[in-house]
Amino acid sequence: MSTKEKLIERFKTLPSDFTFDELVRLLSFYGYRLENKGQTSGSRVIFTKGNDSIMMHRPHPSNIVKKKALKNIKQSIKKEKPLWED
């Protein structure tokens, strides 16, 4: 199993220790690009892919992404890839 496949399988379980760096890498596999929303955006970031976008807050002070954000991102990926299995 490749590193990419391992990361995808890890994400599907919605672990409580999934980091923002892992999320950036995961979404890059699906063609999303990380963008800051501007100088005054604070912790808000947006992942874009064509006309699709996923907006969220960068976790702080730790690097761990909240489970609710992971669920929302999982739903976004499932909409794009309907055959994506849990």
Phi and psi in radians as a Rosetta constraint file:
Dihedral C 1 N 2 CA 2 C 2 CIRCULARHARMONIC -1.328 0.35
Dihedral N 2 CA 2 C 2 N 3 CIRCULARHARMONIC 2.921 0.35
Dihedral C 2 N 3 CA 3 C 3 CIRCULARHARMONIC -1.055 0.35
Dihedral N 3 CA 3 C 3 N 4 CIRCULARHARMONIC -0.693 0.35
Dihedral C 3 N 4 CA 4 C 4 CIRCULARHARMONIC -1.069 0.35
Dihedral N 4 CA 4 C 4 N 5 CIRCULARHARMONIC -0.843 0.35
Dihedral C 4 N 5 CA 5 C 5 CIRCULARHARMONIC -1.104 0.35
Dihedral N 5 CA 5 C 5 N 6 CIRCULARHARMONIC -0.679 0.35
Dihedral C 5 N 6 CA 6 C 6 CIRCULARHARMONIC -1.110 0.35
Dihedral N 6 CA 6 C 6 N 7 CIRCULARHARMONIC -0.727 0.35
Dihedral C 6 N 7 CA 7 C 7 CIRCULARHARMONIC -1.150 0.35
Dihedral N 7 CA 7 C 7 N 8 CIRCULARHARMONIC -0.723 0.35
Dihedral C 7 N 8 CA 8 C 8 CIRCULARHARMONIC -1.108 0.35
Dihedral N 8 CA 8 C 8 N 9 CIRCULARHARMONIC -0.786 0.35
Dihedral C 8 N 9 CA 9 C 9 CIRCULARHARMONIC -1.103 0.35
Dihedral N 9 CA 9 C 9 N 10 CIRCULARHARMONIC -0.692 0.35
Dihedral C 9 N 10 CA 10 C 10 CIRCULARHARMONIC -1.096 0.35
Dihedral N 10 CA 10 C 10 N 11 CIRCULARHARMONIC -0.780 0.35
Dihedral C 10 N 11 CA 11 C 11 CIRCULARHARMONIC -1.080 0.35
Dihedral N 11 CA 11 C 11 N 12 CIRCULARHARMONIC -0.701 0.35
Dihedral C 11 N 12 CA 12 C 12 CIRCULARHARMONIC -1.045 0.35
Dihedral N 12 CA 12 C 12 N 13 CIRCULARHARMONIC -0.444 0.35
Dihedral C 12 N 13 CA 13 C 13 CIRCULARHARMONIC -1.461 0.35
Dihedral N 13 CA 13 C 13 N 14 CIRCULARHARMONIC -0.071 0.35
Dihedral C 13 N 14 CA 14 C 14 CIRCULARHARMONIC 0.877 0.35
Dihedral N 14 CA 14 C 14 N 15 CIRCULARHARMONIC 1.063 0.35
Dihedral C 14 N 15 CA 15 C 15 CIRCULARHARMONIC -1.164 0.35
Dihedral N 15 CA 15 C 15 N 16 CIRCULARHARMONIC 2.671 0.35
Dihedral C 15 N 16 CA 16 C 16 CIRCULARHARMONIC -1.405 0.35
Dihedral N 16 CA 16 C 16 N 17 CIRCULARHARMONIC -0.074 0.35
Dihedral C 16 N 17 CA 17 C 17 CIRCULARHARMONIC -2.090 0.35
Dihedral N 17 CA 17 C 17 N 18 CIRCULARHARMONIC 0.496 0.35
Dihedral C 17 N 18 CA 18 C 18 CIRCULARHARMONIC -1.326 0.35
Dihedral N 18 CA 18 C 18 N 19 CIRCULARHARMONIC 2.167 0.35
Dihedral C 18 N 19 CA 19 C 19 CIRCULARHARMONIC -1.577 0.35
Dihedral N 19 CA 19 C 19 N 20 CIRCULARHARMONIC 2.812 0.35
Dihedral C 19 N 20 CA 20 C 20 CIRCULARHARMONIC -1.107 0.35
Dihedral N 20 CA 20 C 20 N 21 CIRCULARHARMONIC -0.658 0.35
Dihedral C 20 N 21 CA 21 C 21 CIRCULARHARMONIC -1.090 0.35
Dihedral N 21 CA 21 C 21 N 22 CIRCULARHARMONIC -0.704 0.35
Dihedral C 21 N 22 CA 22 C 22 CIRCULARHARMONIC -1.120 0.35
Dihedral N 22 CA 22 C 22 N 23 CIRCULARHARMONIC -0.681 0.35
Dihedral C 22 N 23 CA 23 C 23 CIRCULARHARMONIC -1.127 0.35
Dihedral N 23 CA 23 C 23 N 24 CIRCULARHARMONIC -0.737 0.35
Dihedral C 23 N 24 CA 24 C 24 CIRCULARHARMONIC -1.057 0.35
Dihedral N 24 CA 24 C 24 N 25 CIRCULARHARMONIC -0.769 0.35
Dihedral C 24 N 25 CA 25 C 25 CIRCULARHARMONIC -1.131 0.35
Dihedral N 25 CA 25 C 25 N 26 CIRCULARHARMONIC -0.767 0.35
Dihedral C 25 N 26 CA 26 C 26 CIRCULARHARMONIC -1.051 0.35
Dihedral N 26 CA 26 C 26 N 27 CIRCULARHARMONIC -0.868 0.35
Dihedral C 26 N 27 CA 27 C 27 CIRCULARHARMONIC -1.168 0.35
Dihedral N 27 CA 27 C 27 N 28 CIRCULARHARMONIC -0.484 0.35
Dihedral C 27 N 28 CA 28 C 28 CIRCULARHARMONIC -1.162 0.35
Dihedral N 28 CA 28 C 28 N 29 CIRCULARHARMONIC -0.516 0.35
Dihedral C 28 N 29 CA 29 C 29 CIRCULARHARMONIC -1.089 0.35
Dihedral N 29 CA 29 C 29 N 30 CIRCULARHARMONIC -0.535 0.35
Dihedral C 29 N 30 CA 30 C 30 CIRCULARHARMONIC -1.657 0.35
Dihedral N 30 CA 30 C 30 N 31 CIRCULARHARMONIC 0.146 0.35
Dihedral C 30 N 31 CA 31 C 31 CIRCULARHARMONIC 1.578 0.35
Dihedral N 31 CA 31 C 31 N 32 CIRCULARHARMONIC 0.127 0.35
Dihedral C 31 N 32 CA 32 C 32 CIRCULARHARMONIC -1.442 0.35
Dihedral N 32 CA 32 C 32 N 33 CIRCULARHARMONIC 2.598 0.35
Dihedral C 32 N 33 CA 33 C 33 CIRCULARHARMONIC -2.135 0.35
Dihedral N 33 CA 33 C 33 N 34 CIRCULARHARMONIC 2.361 0.35
Dihedral C 33 N 34 CA 34 C 34 CIRCULARHARMONIC -1.410 0.35
Dihedral N 34 CA 34 C 34 N 35 CIRCULARHARMONIC 2.291 0.35
Dihedral C 34 N 35 CA 35 C 35 CIRCULARHARMONIC -2.361 0.35
Dihedral N 35 CA 35 C 35 N 36 CIRCULARHARMONIC 2.507 0.35
Dihedral C 35 N 36 CA 36 C 36 CIRCULARHARMONIC -1.458 0.35
Dihedral N 36 CA 36 C 36 N 37 CIRCULARHARMONIC 2.626 0.35
Dihedral C 36 N 37 CA 37 C 37 CIRCULARHARMONIC -1.478 0.35
Dihedral N 37 CA 37 C 37 N 38 CIRCULARHARMONIC 0.145 0.35
Dihedral C 37 N 38 CA 38 C 38 CIRCULARHARMONIC 2.255 0.35
Dihedral N 38 CA 38 C 38 N 39 CIRCULARHARMONIC 3.028 0.35
Dihedral C 38 N 39 CA 39 C 39 CIRCULARHARMONIC -1.123 0.35
Dihedral N 39 CA 39 C 39 N 40 CIRCULARHARMONIC -0.550 0.35
Dihedral C 39 N 40 CA 40 C 40 CIRCULARHARMONIC -1.690 0.35
Dihedral N 40 CA 40 C 40 N 41 CIRCULARHARMONIC 0.300 0.35
Dihedral C 40 N 41 CA 41 C 41 CIRCULARHARMONIC -1.350 0.35
Dihedral N 41 CA 41 C 41 N 42 CIRCULARHARMONIC -0.258 0.35
Dihedral C 41 N 42 CA 42 C 42 CIRCULARHARMONIC 1.142 0.35
Dihedral N 42 CA 42 C 42 N 43 CIRCULARHARMONIC -2.213 0.35
Dihedral C 42 N 43 CA 43 C 43 CIRCULARHARMONIC -1.620 0.35
Dihedral N 43 CA 43 C 43 N 44 CIRCULARHARMONIC 0.044 0.35
Dihedral C 43 N 44 CA 44 C 44 CIRCULARHARMONIC -1.281 0.35
Dihedral N 44 CA 44 C 44 N 45 CIRCULARHARMONIC 2.339 0.35
Dihedral C 44 N 45 CA 45 C 45 CIRCULARHARMONIC -2.314 0.35
Dihedral N 45 CA 45 C 45 N 46 CIRCULARHARMONIC 2.816 0.35
Dihedral C 45 N 46 CA 46 C 46 CIRCULARHARMONIC -2.379 0.35
Dihedral N 46 CA 46 C 46 N 47 CIRCULARHARMONIC 2.376 0.35
Dihedral C 46 N 47 CA 47 C 47 CIRCULARHARMONIC -1.804 0.35
Dihedral N 47 CA 47 C 47 N 48 CIRCULARHARMONIC 2.180 0.35
Dihedral C 47 N 48 CA 48 C 48 CIRCULARHARMONIC -2.085 0.35
Dihedral N 48 CA 48 C 48 N 49 CIRCULARHARMONIC 2.611 0.35
Dihedral C 48 N 49 CA 49 C 49 CIRCULARHARMONIC -2.677 0.35
Dihedral N 49 CA 49 C 49 N 50 CIRCULARHARMONIC 1.748 0.35
Dihedral C 49 N 50 CA 50 C 50 CIRCULARHARMONIC 1.060 0.35
Dihedral N 50 CA 50 C 50 N 51 CIRCULARHARMONIC -2.131 0.35
Dihedral C 50 N 51 CA 51 C 51 CIRCULARHARMONIC -1.582 0.35
Dihedral N 51 CA 51 C 51 N 52 CIRCULARHARMONIC -0.122 0.35
Dihedral C 51 N 52 CA 52 C 52 CIRCULARHARMONIC -1.503 0.35
Dihedral N 52 CA 52 C 52 N 53 CIRCULARHARMONIC 2.542 0.35
Dihedral C 52 N 53 CA 53 C 53 CIRCULARHARMONIC -2.605 0.35
Dihedral N 53 CA 53 C 53 N 54 CIRCULARHARMONIC 2.632 0.35
Dihedral C 53 N 54 CA 54 C 54 CIRCULARHARMONIC -2.229 0.35
Dihedral N 54 CA 54 C 54 N 55 CIRCULARHARMONIC 2.069 0.35
Dihedral C 54 N 55 CA 55 C 55 CIRCULARHARMONIC -1.866 0.35
Dihedral N 55 CA 55 C 55 N 56 CIRCULARHARMONIC 2.456 0.35
Dihedral C 55 N 56 CA 56 C 56 CIRCULARHARMONIC -2.789 0.35
Dihedral N 56 CA 56 C 56 N 57 CIRCULARHARMONIC 3.041 0.35
Dihedral C 56 N 57 CA 57 C 57 CIRCULARHARMONIC -1.728 0.35
Dihedral N 57 CA 57 C 57 N 58 CIRCULARHARMONIC 2.387 0.35
Dihedral C 57 N 58 CA 58 C 58 CIRCULARHARMONIC -1.198 0.35
Dihedral N 58 CA 58 C 58 N 59 CIRCULARHARMONIC 2.265 0.35
Dihedral C 58 N 59 CA 59 C 59 CIRCULARHARMONIC -1.164 0.35
Dihedral N 59 CA 59 C 59 N 60 CIRCULARHARMONIC 2.471 0.35
Dihedral C 59 N 60 CA 60 C 60 CIRCULARHARMONIC -2.742 0.35
Dihedral N 60 CA 60 C 60 N 61 CIRCULARHARMONIC 2.629 0.35
Dihedral C 60 N 61 CA 61 C 61 CIRCULARHARMONIC -1.377 0.35
Dihedral N 61 CA 61 C 61 N 62 CIRCULARHARMONIC -0.290 0.35
Dihedral C 61 N 62 CA 62 C 62 CIRCULARHARMONIC -1.524 0.35
Dihedral N 62 CA 62 C 62 N 63 CIRCULARHARMONIC 3.083 0.35
Dihedral C 62 N 63 CA 63 C 63 CIRCULARHARMONIC -1.784 0.35
Dihedral N 63 CA 63 C 63 N 64 CIRCULARHARMONIC 0.168 0.35
Dihedral C 63 N 64 CA 64 C 64 CIRCULARHARMONIC -1.508 0.35
Dihedral N 64 CA 64 C 64 N 65 CIRCULARHARMONIC 2.257 0.35
Dihedral C 64 N 65 CA 65 C 65 CIRCULARHARMONIC -1.441 0.35
Dihedral N 65 CA 65 C 65 N 66 CIRCULARHARMONIC 2.375 0.35
Dihedral C 65 N 66 CA 66 C 66 CIRCULARHARMONIC -1.168 0.35
Dihedral N 66 CA 66 C 66 N 67 CIRCULARHARMONIC 2.581 0.35
Dihedral C 66 N 67 CA 67 C 67 CIRCULARHARMONIC -1.062 0.35
Dihedral N 67 CA 67 C 67 N 68 CIRCULARHARMONIC -0.634 0.35
Dihedral C 67 N 68 CA 68 C 68 CIRCULARHARMONIC -1.087 0.35
Dihedral N 68 CA 68 C 68 N 69 CIRCULARHARMONIC -0.706 0.35
Dihedral C 68 N 69 CA 69 C 69 CIRCULARHARMONIC -1.134 0.35
Dihedral N 69 CA 69 C 69 N 70 CIRCULARHARMONIC -0.706 0.35
Dihedral C 69 N 70 CA 70 C 70 CIRCULARHARMONIC -1.092 0.35
Dihedral N 70 CA 70 C 70 N 71 CIRCULARHARMONIC -0.707 0.35
Dihedral C 70 N 71 CA 71 C 71 CIRCULARHARMONIC -1.106 0.35
Dihedral N 71 CA 71 C 71 N 72 CIRCULARHARMONIC -0.756 0.35
Dihedral C 71 N 72 CA 72 C 72 CIRCULARHARMONIC -1.101 0.35
Dihedral N 72 CA 72 C 72 N 73 CIRCULARHARMONIC -0.722 0.35
Dihedral C 72 N 73 CA 73 C 73 CIRCULARHARMONIC -1.176 0.35
Dihedral N 73 CA 73 C 73 N 74 CIRCULARHARMONIC -0.686 0.35
Dihedral C 73 N 74 CA 74 C 74 CIRCULARHARMONIC -1.069 0.35
Dihedral N 74 CA 74 C 74 N 75 CIRCULARHARMONIC -0.725 0.35
Dihedral C 74 N 75 CA 75 C 75 CIRCULARHARMONIC -1.110 0.35
Dihedral N 75 CA 75 C 75 N 76 CIRCULARHARMONIC -0.692 0.35
Dihedral C 75 N 76 CA 76 C 76 CIRCULARHARMONIC -1.098 0.35
Dihedral N 76 CA 76 C 76 N 77 CIRCULARHARMONIC -0.735 0.35
Dihedral C 76 N 77 CA 77 C 77 CIRCULARHARMONIC -1.180 0.35
Dihedral N 77 CA 77 C 77 N 78 CIRCULARHARMONIC -0.694 0.35
Dihedral C 77 N 78 CA 78 C 78 CIRCULARHARMONIC -1.135 0.35
Dihedral N 78 CA 78 C 78 N 79 CIRCULARHARMONIC -0.604 0.35
Dihedral C 78 N 79 CA 79 C 79 CIRCULARHARMONIC -1.121 0.35
Dihedral N 79 CA 79 C 79 N 80 CIRCULARHARMONIC -0.676 0.35
Dihedral C 79 N 80 CA 80 C 80 CIRCULARHARMONIC -1.301 0.35
Dihedral N 80 CA 80 C 80 N 81 CIRCULARHARMONIC -0.670 0.35
Dihedral C 80 N 81 CA 81 C 81 CIRCULARHARMONIC -2.109 0.35
Dihedral N 81 CA 81 C 81 N 82 CIRCULARHARMONIC 1.431 0.35
Dihedral C 81 N 82 CA 82 C 82 CIRCULARHARMONIC -1.044 0.35
Dihedral N 82 CA 82 C 82 N 83 CIRCULARHARMONIC -0.449 0.35
Dihedral C 82 N 83 CA 83 C 83 CIRCULARHARMONIC -1.543 0.35
Dihedral N 83 CA 83 C 83 N 84 CIRCULARHARMONIC 0.089 0.35
Dihedral C 83 N 84 CA 84 C 84 CIRCULARHARMONIC -1.190 0.35
Dihedral N 84 CA 84 C 84 N 85 CIRCULARHARMONIC 2.053 0.35
Dihedral C 84 N 85 CA 85 C 85 CIRCULARHARMONIC -1.547 0.35
Dihedral N 85 CA 85 C 85 N 86 CIRCULARHARMONIC 2.654 0.35
